[in-house]
Amino acid sequence: MSKVLVITGAGGVLCSIIAEDYAKNGYKVAMLDINKAALDILQDKLTAKGYQAKGYACNVLDKESLLSVKKEIAKDFGKCDLLINGAGGNNAKATTSIEFHNEMEENSKSFFELDKSGVDFVFNLNFMGTFLVTQVFAEDMVGNKGNIINISSMNAFTPLTKIPAYSAAKAAISNFTQWLAVYFAKSDIRVNAIAPGFFATNQNKALLFNEDGSLTARSNKILSNTPMGRFGEPEELLGTLEWLTDNEKSGFVTGIVVPIDGGFSAYSGV
């Protein structure tokens, strides 16, 4: 019998590729996102290839919405076997325009100007959007060789400049991954995370590239500190995910956060 994957943030670049990979490998894929239009496009693409996949418009911060979608998924595909918590992101209101406070100029946005609503949004989307989804779907997996994969980040190892809320929220994801791994260790559920390095996606396109397609100053700093000297390709996440969710190949692995970063986290800069 095919296993069931529930993946949040499925309308995004990285998670849509992950969803397609698991569908190709025989999973029934339940794709959750708040963006119904993106889900419709992805569902049409996957079903046209003969895969079992369906999109469910859902707010990961609304537990009632999640419970309602869980009932639909159970009716369509069955209980969840694998959960990938892919929903996340940053917000401009929680981002400074400078790296160091002494760089303040007219119209610069410093730490002191960060908006509480933006910080709340970032923490809620990244942490609570993982916490609530796990609460709802992990219940299906108890005693059933379940797998949960969270999405951490390079920011969780060492915070990047300008994005304090996002960095702190991703650090919380790494910590929460370890907590869940211990909590479910005797309940037949493994919990791990991946920490992607720098991948060019719609979300960070403006940070990485100028309008003419050239690299921004921030991109040049990133690549100079990435030993492999390039951005990652989305498909380069898949092998690690497939290993972590294979109960034969990684059955004794739980509570780890795997960097997929071209060596960024290993490099001191000198």
C-alpha positions in Angstrom: 0.0 0.0 0.0 1.3 3.5 -0.9 2.4 5.7 1.9 0.9 9.1 2.4 3.0 12.3 2.5 1.6 15.5 3.9 3.7 18.5 2.9 3.1 22.1 3.8 4.3 25.1 1.8 3.8 22.9 -1.3 3.2 25.9 -3.5 6.8 27.1 -3.1 9.7 26.3 -5.4 11.5 23.9 -3.1 8.5 22.1 -1.6 6.8 21.7 -5.0 9.9 19.8 -6.2 10.0 17.7 -3.1 6.3 16.9 -3.5 6.9 15.8 -7.1 9.8 13.6 -6.1 7.8 11.7 -3.5 4.8 11.4 -5.9 7.2 9.9 -8.5 8.4 7.5 -5.9 4.9 6.2 -5.3 3.6 8.2 -2.4 0.1 9.6 -2.2 0.9 13.3 -1.8 -1.3 15.7 0.1 -0.1 19.2 -0.7 -1.0 22.1 1.7 -0.5 25.8 1.1 -2.5 29.0 1.7 -2.0 29.8 -2.1 -4.7 27.8 -3.8 -3.7 29.0 -7.3 -0.2 27.5 -6.8 -1.6 24.3 -5.5 -4.0 24.0 -8.5 -1.1 24.4 -11.0 1.0 21.8 -9.1 -1.9 19.3 -8.8 -2.6 19.5 -12.5 1.1 19.0 -13.3 1.4 15.9 -11.1 -1.9 14.2 -11.9 -1.1 14.7 -15.6 1.9 12.5 -15.0 -0.2 9.8 -13.4 0.8 10.6 -9.9 -1.5 10.5 -6.9 -1.5 14.1 -5.6 -4.0 16.6 -4.4 -3.8 20.2 -3.2 -5.6 21.4 -0.1 -5.9 25.1 0.6 -5.0 25.5 4.3 -3.7 28.0 6.8 -1.0 26.3 8.9 -1.7 28.8 11.7 -5.3 27.8 12.1 -5.8 24.5 13.9 -9.4 24.2 12.9 -8.4 24.6 9.2 -5.7 21.9 9.7 -8.2 19.5 11.4 -10.7 20.0 8.6 -8.0 19.3 5.9 -6.8 16.2 7.9 -10.3 14.7 7.6 -10.3 15.4 3.8 -6.9 13.8 3.4 -7.9 10.7 5.4 -11.0 10.3 3.2 -8.9 10.8 0.0 -5.7 9.0 0.8 -5.7 7.6 4.3 -3.6 8.4 7.4 -0.4 10.4 7.2 2.9 8.4 7.2 5.3 11.2 6.4 5.0 14.9 7.3 7.3 17.5 5.8 6.9 20.9 7.4 7.9 23.2 4.6 5.8 26.3 5.3 8.0 29.2 6.3 9.5 32.5 5.3 10.6 36.0 6.3 8.9 39.4 6.3 10.3 42.8 5.3 8.9 44.3 8.5 11.3 42.1 10.5 14.4 42.9 8.4 16.9 45.6 8.9 18.4 47.5 5.9 21.8 47.6 7.5 24.2 44.9 8.8 25.9 47.1 11.5 24.2 49.8 13.6 27.0 52.3 12.9 26.1 52.2 9.2 22.9 54.2 9.9 22.1 56.7 7.2 18.9 58.7 6.3 16.0 56.2 5.7 18.0 53.3 7.0 16.0 50.7 9.1 17.8 49.6 12.2 17.0 47.0 14.8 15.1 49.7 16.7 12.7 50.2 13.8 11.7 46.6 13.4 7.9 46.1 13.5 6.5 43.8 16.1 3.8 42.6 13.7 6.5 41.5 11.2 8.4 39.7 13.9 5.2 38.0 15.1 4.5 37.0 11.5 7.9 35.4 11.1 7.8 33.5 14.4 4.3 32.3 13.9 4.8 31.1 10.3 8.0 29.3 10.9 7.6 27.9 14.4 3.9 27.8 15.1 3.3 26.7 11.5 5.4 23.7 12.3 4.2 23.2 15.9 0.4 23.1 15.0 0.8 21.0 11.9 2.8 18.5 13.8 0.2 18.4 16.6 -2.5 17.6 14.1 -0.8 15.0 11.8 1.8 13.3 14.1 -1.1 11.6 15.9 -1.6 9.4 12.7 1.9 8.1 13.0 2.1 6.9 16.6 3.2 3.2 16.6 3.3 3.2 12.8 7.0 4.0 11.8 6.2 7.6 11.0 8.6 10.3 9.9 8.6 14.0 10.4 11.0 16.3 8.5 11.3 19.9 9.6 13.0 22.7 7.5 15.7 24.5 9.5 18.3 26.8 7.9 21.9 28.0 7.9 20.5 30.8 10.1 20.0 28.3 12.9 23.7 27.6 13.1 24.9 31.2 12.9 22.5 34.0 12.4 22.7 36.0 9.2 22.8 39.8 9.3 19.6 41.8 8.7 17.1 39.0 9.5 17.1 38.4 13.3 13.5 37.1 13.6 13.9 34.6 10.8 17.3 33.4 12.2 15.9 33.0 15.7 12.7 31.2 14.4 14.9 28.7 12.5 17.0 28.1 15.6 13.8 27.3 17.3 13.0 24.8 14.6 16.3 22.9 15.1 15.7 22.8 18.9 12.1 21.7 18.4 13.2 18.9 16.1 15.4 17.6 18.8 12.7 17.9 21.4 10.2 16.0 19.2 12.7 13.3 18.4 13.1 12.5 22.1 9.4 12.8 22.8 8.4 10.4 20.1 11.5 8.1 20.3 9.5 5.3 22.0 6.4 5.9 19.8 7.9 4.7 16.5 8.2 8.2 15.0 11.5 9.6 13.8 12.0 13.4 13.6 14.8 15.0 11.7 15.4 18.3 9.8 17.4 19.6 6.9 19.1 22.9 6.9 19.4 24.2 3.3 22.1 26.7 2.5 21.5 29.2 -0.3 19.1 28.2 -3.0 17.8 30.7 -5.5 14.0 30.8 -5.1 11.2 33.3 -5.7 11.3 34.3 -2.0 14.9 35.4 -2.0 15.3 36.4 -5.7 15.4 40.2 -4.9 18.1 39.6 -2.3 20.3 37.6 -4.5 20.0 39.2 -7.9 19.9 42.8 -9.3 17.3 43.7 -11.9 19.8 43.0 -14.7 20.4 39.5 -13.4 23.8 40.3 -11.9 24.7 39.2 -8.3 23.9 41.6 -5.5 26.6 42.5 -3.0 25.0 40.1 -0.5 25.2 37.3 -3.0 28.8 37.9 -3.6 29.4 37.6 0.2 27.4 34.4 0.3 29.3 32.8 -2.5 32.7 33.9 -1.2 31.8 32.0 2.0 30.5 28.9 0.2 33.4 26.6 -0.6 31.6 25.1 -3.5 31.2 28.7 -4.9 27.6 28.4 -6.2 23.9 28.4 -5.1 22.3 25.0 -4.5 19.9 23.4 -7.0 16.5 22.4 -5.5 17.0 18.8 -6.7 20.1 18.6 -4.4 17.8 18.4 -1.4 16.1 15.2 -2.5 18.8 12.6 -1.8 19.1 13.6 1.8 15.3 13.7 2.3 14.9 10.3 0.7 17.6 8.9 3.0 16.1 10.4 6.1 12.6 9.1 5.3 13.8 5.6 4.4 13.1 3.4 7.6 15.6 0.8 6.4 18.5 3.1 5.5 18.2 5.5 8.4 16.1 3.7 10.9 18.4 4.5 13.8 18.7 8.2 12.9 16.5 10.7 14.8 17.0 14.2 16.2 19.6 15.5 13.6 19.7 18.6 11.5 21.5 18.0 8.2 23.2 20.9 6.4 22.8 21.0 2.7 24.9 24.0 2.0 27.9 23.5 -0.2 30.2 23.7 2.8 28.9 27.1 4.1 28.6 25.9 7.7 32.1 24.4 7.7 33.9 27.5 6.4 35.5 30.0 8.7 36.1 32.5 6.0 39.9 32.1 6.0 
